[in-house]
Amino acid sequence: MTTIPTRLARTATSSTSRVEQRKRVLDLYRDWMRGAPEICTLYALDVPASTVRAVIRQRFEHNRYVSDPKTIDILLHKSRQEYQESMNFWKQEPHVLGLLLTSRERPHRTFLQKFYEGRDEDAVLPASPSNV
């Protein structure tokens, strides 16, 4: 399959209303859902498209209650970029598996738990998930 970089290219836009923002989110969500089988095929993943779709839905649900318009526009832009890179086969299999199938959330710890561990590194996520 040949890569056509402009096939999925979109101009970076900011939404003017909530209705437009909602439409853009739903369009992106549909694009991801429709692209799940192609992602599995392109990267020869050992997971079914339904699993990829479930992870995509979980990622969208995680940001469901974001209400700041500028934040939503940034999330849309980043997700559109990830979609374009995935569909144009600009990633390798470990990148896709890392994005889709591993959780980037850390367990909630109190101040004392972090203090007893001897570190306070909430802003920095470890490079590999095995260190979590």
Summary of the structure (lengths in Angstrom):
residues: 132
radius of gyration: 17.3
end to end distance: 37.3
largest distance: 53.8
contacts: 268
relative contact order: 0.14
helix: 61%
strand: 0%
